[in-house]
Amino acid sequence: MEAPSPLHAFAVALEELLRVPDAPALEAAWERLDLQTLGWEALAGARRTGTLDLEPVLARIDRLLLASLERSRAMLDTHVTTFRVPELERWQHGSAAALVGARWGVAGLRTVIADLTAPLARRYFSFLVLAERHPPDAWPLFAKYLATPGAHHAFLAVAVEAARYYRAGADALVRLFQRIRGDQMLRRFLAPKILESLYVLSDPNSLPLLKELLVAGHTAADVDRCEVTRALVTVRKLTGRVAPSSKFADPDAPVVRRMLDDAERLFDAERDVLSAVKVI
């Protein structure tokens, strides 16, 4: 028997959640069903696929999430209210955005994004779905966020990741990095995303910034968050050689080359994956 799709499995799990009698049973079902993982993976797949045939199951999930929210709020349990209700709310906004994309496509998504009276999370998830579809004429919208000081950090993160699909993205990303480099919190959040998109674009115009980061970038054990490692991999991709850096005394050492090969394979595997900001 064929396994159910993640969306159908998520719908079945939500139906089970609606049948629990109280808060302890809800918490037990949440953990047993691994709802945290299932929900995000199912909705991420729906956003990226976005075809009309997903409309029935997305509409079903949207109704189930609204019912689950009403049921959970009525329990008046502190743990449920603090942790589970916000997650259900995020999923409901995410499912609604995916449903708009499936029903009305890019035009529907643009309508939600432009509606300043819509909930922020609904607009955000619609923006994310638009980025994952990255139609050619959407670049001015993403570019506007990249060039706007004080833009909401979650929308800015989506625009940074969307920039990898547009030829003009590299210059906009370099300018953004230079603007935020002194803001350590924003840099910690955005720099890995900026450098990931610059890797995908592989634009020679980004070389001056990348070479600067080889000696002045932040380092981290996690290659996903290490500015120097990301710069090394992209510079090698653009120039064909391993450049000297502050992280490695001998750039020609076999262990360095193996580490960069592993990092490049990881970056290639993630090049088309746009990540939701789960705190919104």
One Martini backbone bead per residue (centre of mass of N, CA, C, O) as a GRO file, in nm:
protein
  280
    1MET     BB    1   0.096   0.036   0.023
    2GLU     BB    2   0.072   0.362  -0.017
    3ALA     BB    3   0.196   0.630   0.111
    4PRO     BB    4   0.116   0.909   0.239
    5SER     BB    5   0.125   1.216   0.210
    6PRO     BB    6   0.224   1.473   0.402
    7LEU     BB    7  -0.049   1.620   0.386
    8HIS     BB    8  -0.233   1.382   0.462
    9ALA     BB    9  -0.089   1.316   0.727
   10PHE     BB   10  -0.148   1.590   0.855
   11ALA     BB   11  -0.456   1.572   0.848
   12VAL     BB   12  -0.480   1.319   1.023
   13ALA     BB   13  -0.339   1.439   1.272
   14LEU     BB   14  -0.543   1.671   1.318
   15GLU     BB   15  -0.787   1.490   1.366
   16GLU     BB   16  -0.666   1.362   1.619
   17LEU     BB   17  -0.632   1.624   1.781
   18LEU     BB   18  -0.948   1.681   1.799
   19ARG     BB   19  -1.000   1.412   1.991
   20VAL     BB   20  -0.889   1.520   2.234
   21PRO     BB   21  -0.983   1.586   2.577
   22ASP     BB   22  -0.697   1.726   2.660
   23ALA     BB   23  -0.394   1.862   2.722
   24PRO     BB   24  -0.226   1.604   2.778
   25ALA     BB   25  -0.327   1.459   2.519
   26LEU     BB   26  -0.223   1.666   2.320
   27GLU     BB   27   0.075   1.640   2.392
   28ALA     BB   28   0.101   1.338   2.333
   29ALA     BB   29   0.013   1.353   2.036
   30TRP     BB   30   0.223   1.552   1.934
   31GLU     BB   31   0.468   1.366   1.993
   32ARG     BB   32   0.378   1.100   1.854
   33LEU     BB   33   0.331   1.250   1.563
   34ASP     BB   34   0.540   1.466   1.503
   35LEU     BB   35   0.413   1.753   1.429
   36GLN     BB   36   0.642   1.950   1.391
   37THR     BB   37   0.767   1.812   1.142
   38LEU     BB   38   0.520   1.750   0.965
   39GLY     BB   39   0.410   2.037   0.921
   40TRP     BB   40   0.657   2.175   0.783
   41GLU     BB   41   0.703   1.966   0.557
   42ALA     BB   42   0.425   1.978   0.423
   43LEU     BB   43   0.418   2.291   0.363
   44ALA     BB   44   0.677   2.308   0.202
   45GLY     BB   45   0.586   2.121  -0.028
   46ALA     BB   46   0.336   2.291  -0.107
   47ARG     BB   47   0.480   2.552  -0.185
   48ARG     BB   48   0.667   2.427  -0.411
   49THR     BB   49   0.443   2.308  -0.586
   50GLY     BB   50   0.152   2.465  -0.628
   51THR     BB   51  -0.085   2.299  -0.728
   52LEU     BB   52  -0.421   2.250  -0.792
   53ASP     BB   53  -0.437   1.949  -0.668
   54LEU     BB   54  -0.393   2.068  -0.362
   55GLU     BB   55  -0.652   2.215  -0.272
   56PRO     BB   56  -0.821   2.009  -0.104
   57VAL     BB   57  -0.606   1.950   0.122
   58LEU     BB   58  -0.556   2.246   0.202
   59ALA     BB   59  -0.847   2.310   0.284
   60ARG     BB   60  -0.861   2.093   0.502
   61ILE     BB   61  -0.626   2.197   0.675
   62ASP     BB   62  -0.735   2.477   0.728
   63ARG     BB   63  -0.986   2.381   0.885
   64LEU     BB   64  -0.835   2.214   1.101
   65LEU     BB   65  -0.668   2.450   1.217
   66LEU     BB   66  -0.904   2.624   1.311
   67ALA     BB   67  -1.021   2.408   1.499
   68SER     BB   68  -0.762   2.364   1.671
   69LEU     BB   69  -0.747   2.649   1.780
   70GLU     BB   70  -1.017   2.656   1.927
   71ARG     BB   71  -0.962   2.408   2.106
   72SER     BB   72  -0.695   2.502   2.244
   73ARG     BB   73  -0.796   2.770   2.368
   74ALA     BB   74  -1.023   2.629   2.547
   75MET     BB   75  -0.821   2.485   2.756
   76LEU     BB   76  -0.646   2.687   2.931
   77ASP     BB   77  -0.339   2.617   2.880
   78THR     BB   78  -0.026   2.729   2.913
   79HIS     BB   79   0.135   2.545   2.724
   80VAL     BB   80  -0.055   2.556   2.483
   81THR     BB   81  -0.064   2.869   2.456
   82THR     BB   82   0.253   2.913   2.427
   83PHE     BB   83   0.326   2.668   2.204
   84ARG     BB   84   0.082   2.555   2.020
   85VAL     BB   85  -0.080   2.794   1.915
   86PRO     BB   86   0.145   2.942   1.752
   87GLU     BB   87   0.194   2.702   1.559
   88LEU     BB   88  -0.090   2.683   1.444
   89GLU     BB   89  -0.090   2.969   1.331
   90ARG     BB   90   0.142   2.935   1.132
   91TRP     BB   91   0.015   2.703   0.973
   92GLN     BB   92  -0.238   2.856   0.885
   93HIS     BB   93  -0.091   3.072   0.721
   94GLY     BB   94   0.065   2.874   0.540
   95SER     BB   95  -0.182   2.728   0.418
   96ALA     BB   96  -0.322   2.979   0.303
   97ALA     BB   97  -0.092   3.059   0.110
   98ALA     BB   98  -0.084   2.793  -0.049
   99LEU     BB   99  -0.380   2.815  -0.143
  100VAL     BB  100  -0.350   3.072  -0.305
  101GLY     BB  101  -0.137   2.959  -0.499
  102ALA     BB  102  -0.318   2.726  -0.610
  103ARG     BB  103  -0.567   2.903  -0.704
  104TRP     BB  104  -0.414   3.211  -0.800
  105GLY     BB  105  -0.130   3.243  -0.778
  106VAL     BB  106   0.063   3.516  -0.817
  107ALA     BB  107  -0.170   3.721  -0.799
  108GLY     BB  108  -0.268   3.632  -0.517
  109LEU     BB  109  -0.006   3.681  -0.363
  110ARG     BB  110   0.019   3.985  -0.423
  111THR     BB  111  -0.243   4.068  -0.281
  112VAL     BB  112  -0.159   3.982   0.005
  113ILE     BB  113   0.106   4.143   0.031
  114ALA     BB  114  -0.044   4.433  -0.023
  115ASP     BB  115  -0.215   4.373   0.238
  116LEU     BB  116  -0.197   4.562   0.532
  117THR     BB  117  -0.453   4.411   0.683
  118ALA     BB  118  -0.311   4.166   0.693
  119PRO     BB  119  -0.154   3.936   0.835
  120LEU     BB  120   0.176   3.911   0.865
  121ALA     BB  121   0.203   3.600   0.825
  122ARG     BB  122   0.042   3.587   0.561
  123ARG     BB  123   0.232   3.771   0.399
  124TYR     BB  124   0.490   3.614   0.445
  125PHE     BB  125   0.407   3.339   0.315
  126SER     BB  126   0.345   3.464   0.041
  127PHE     BB  127   0.633   3.565  -0.008
  128LEU     BB  128   0.761   3.284   0.001
  129VAL     BB  129   0.606   3.159  -0.233
  130LEU     BB  130   0.703   3.363  -0.442
  131ALA     BB  131   1.005   3.294  -0.413
  132GLU     BB  132   0.977   2.990  -0.496
  133ARG     BB  133   0.874   3.086  -0.787
  134HIS     BB  134   1.025   3.328  -0.916
  135PRO     BB  135   0.925   3.539  -1.103
  136PRO     BB  136   1.060   3.764  -1.317
  137ASP     BB  137   0.864   4.021  -1.220
  138ALA     BB  138   0.956   4.014  -0.893
  139TRP     BB  139   1.225   4.163  -0.840
  140PRO     BB  140   1.142   4.455  -0.749
  141LEU     BB  141   1.028   4.359  -0.477
  142PHE     BB  142   1.286   4.236  -0.358
  143ALA     BB  143   1.470   4.485  -0.402
  144LYS     BB  144   1.318   4.673  -0.210
  145TYR     BB  145   1.390   4.522   0.051
  146LEU     BB  146   1.706   4.530   0.017
  147ALA     BB  147   1.695   4.872   0.009
  148THR     BB  148   1.542   4.880   0.299
  149PRO     BB  149   1.566   5.028   0.576
  150GLY     BB  150   1.395   4.840   0.824
  151ALA     BB  151   1.311   4.591   0.726
  152HIS     BB  152   1.171   4.315   0.777
  153HIS     BB  153   1.350   4.040   0.858
  154ALA     BB  154   1.179   3.817   0.719
  155PHE     BB  155   1.149   3.951   0.441
  156LEU     BB  156   1.450   3.991   0.394
  157ALA     BB  157   1.525   3.690   0.390
  158VAL     BB  158   1.360   3.621   0.142
  159ALA     BB  159   1.496   3.820  -0.055
  160VAL     BB  160   1.777   3.698  -0.031
  161GLU     BB  161   1.699   3.414  -0.141
  162ALA     BB  162   1.564   3.514  -0.412
  163ALA     BB  163   1.819   3.650  -0.551
  164ARG     BB  164   1.940   3.381  -0.684
  165TYR     BB  165   1.722   3.411  -0.945
  166TYR     BB  166   1.882   3.688  -1.014
  167ARG     BB  167   2.111   3.873  -1.185
  168ALA     BB  168   2.083   4.137  -0.987
  169GLY     BB  169   2.144   4.015  -0.697
  170ALA     BB  170   2.445   4.056  -0.624
  171ASP     BB  171   2.461   4.364  -0.589
  172ALA     BB  172   2.238   4.381  -0.371
  173LEU     BB  173   2.385   4.196  -0.162
  174VAL     BB  174   2.643   4.356  -0.125
  175ARG     BB  175   2.507   4.614  -0.024
  176LEU     BB  176   2.371   4.484   0.220
  177PHE     BB  177   2.619   4.384   0.368
  178GLN     BB  178   2.750   4.664   0.405
  179ARG     BB  179   2.507   4.779   0.575
  180ILE     BB  180   2.509   4.530   0.813
  181ARG     BB  181   2.800   4.464   0.929
  182GLY     BB  182   2.763   4.634   1.215
  183ASP     BB  183   2.513   4.442   1.269
  184GLN     BB  184   2.537   4.161   1.446
  185MET     BB  185   2.252   4.040   1.446
  186LEU     BB  186   2.184   4.073   1.145
  187ARG     BB  187   2.434   3.931   1.039
  188ARG     BB  188   2.388   3.653   1.167
  189PHE     BB  189   2.118   3.611   1.010
  190LEU     BB  190   2.200   3.703   0.694
  191ALA     BB  191   2.484   3.617   0.590
  192PRO     BB  192   2.434   3.318   0.510
  193LYS     BB  193   2.220   3.393   0.295
  194ILE     BB  194   2.388   3.576   0.120
  195LEU     BB  195   2.621   3.368   0.061
  196GLU     BB  196   2.440   3.156  -0.065
  197SER     BB  197   2.343   3.331  -0.305
  198LEU     BB  198   2.627   3.400  -0.414
  199TYR     BB  199   2.697   3.111  -0.483
  200VAL     BB  200   2.475   3.063  -0.692
  201LEU     BB  201   2.551   3.309  -0.879
  202SER     BB  202   2.854   3.354  -0.940
  203ASP     BB  203   2.962   3.659  -0.929
  204PRO     BB  204   3.238   3.851  -0.992
  205ASN     BB  205   3.134   4.112  -0.832
  206SER     BB  206   3.173   3.953  -0.541
  207LEU     BB  207   3.483   3.920  -0.489
  208PRO     BB  208   3.572   4.154  -0.303
  209LEU     BB  209   3.403   4.063  -0.062
  210LEU     BB  210   3.505   3.771  -0.036
  211LYS     BB  211   3.808   3.843   0.006
  212GLU     BB  212   3.760   4.001   0.264
  213LEU     BB  213   3.631   3.756   0.427
  214LEU     BB  214   3.886   3.572   0.442
  215VAL     BB  215   4.003   3.783   0.684
  216ALA     BB  216   3.712   3.931   0.815
  217GLY     BB  217   3.541   3.703   0.881
  218HIS     BB  218   3.336   3.496   1.027
  219THR     BB  219   3.361   3.222   1.246
  220ALA     BB  220   3.269   2.862   1.236
  221ALA     BB  221   3.200   2.531   1.279
  222ASP     BB  222   2.961   2.589   1.107
  223VAL     BB  223   2.945   2.611   0.768
  224ASP     BB  224   2.669   2.765   0.745
  225ARG     BB  225   2.803   3.013   0.951
  226CYS     BB  226   3.070   3.052   0.782
  227GLU     BB  227   3.208   3.303   0.612
  228VAL     BB  228   3.483   3.189   0.521
  229THR     BB  229   3.387   2.926   0.394
  230ARG     BB  230   3.192   3.048   0.189
  231ALA     BB  231   3.408   3.220   0.050
  232LEU     BB  232   3.600   2.994  -0.035
  233VAL     BB  233   3.404   2.836  -0.216
  234THR     BB  234   3.332   3.071  -0.410
  235VAL     BB  235   3.617   3.149  -0.500
  236ARG     BB  236   3.685   2.873  -0.617
  237LYS     BB  237   3.454   2.874  -0.825
  238LEU     BB  238   3.562   3.144  -0.973
  239THR     BB  239   3.900   3.066  -0.984
  240GLY     BB  240   4.010   2.755  -0.906
  241ARG     BB  241   4.107   2.835  -0.605
  242VAL     BB  242   4.269   2.837  -0.298
  243ALA     BB  243   4.260   3.075  -0.071
  244PRO     BB  244   4.370   3.266   0.150
  245SER     BB  245   4.319   3.258   0.517
  246SER     BB  246   4.227   3.287   0.858
  247LYS     BB  247   4.159   2.967   0.899
  248PHE     BB  248   4.409   2.871   0.708
  249ALA     BB  249   4.745   2.823   0.680
  250ASP     BB  250   4.699   2.584   0.451
  251PRO     BB  251   4.529   2.579   0.151
  252ASP     BB  252   4.679   2.296   0.032
  253ALA     BB  253   4.565   2.111   0.222
  254PRO     BB  254   4.388   1.824   0.211
  255VAL     BB  255   4.185   1.891   0.444
  256VAL     BB  256   4.080   2.150   0.317
  257ARG     BB  257   3.973   2.035   0.051
  258ARG     BB  258   3.775   1.837   0.180
  259MET     BB  259   3.608   2.045   0.332
  260LEU     BB  260   3.522   2.208   0.078
  261ASP     BB  261   3.386   1.976  -0.068
  262ASP     BB  262   3.169   1.926   0.147
  263ALA     BB  263   3.051   2.212   0.146
  264GLU     BB  264   2.969   2.219  -0.154
  265ARG     BB  265   2.769   1.987  -0.142
  266LEU     BB  266   2.582   2.125   0.061
  267PHE     BB  267   2.521   2.383  -0.105
  268ASP     BB  268   2.399   2.234  -0.349
  269ALA     BB  269   2.164   2.091  -0.191
  270GLU     BB  270   2.051   2.403  -0.090
  271ARG     BB  271   1.997   2.603  -0.340
  272ASP     BB  272   1.654   2.539  -0.346
  273VAL     BB  273   1.627   2.619  -0.032
  274LEU     BB  274   1.373   2.774   0.144
  275SER     BB  275   1.340   2.934   0.461
  276ALA     BB  276   1.156   2.952   0.729
  277VAL     BB  277   1.050   3.179   0.972
  278LYS     BB  278   0.938   3.055   1.283
  279VAL     BB  279   0.882   3.327   1.465
  280ILE     BB  280   0.629   3.470   1.310
   0.00000   0.00000   0.00000
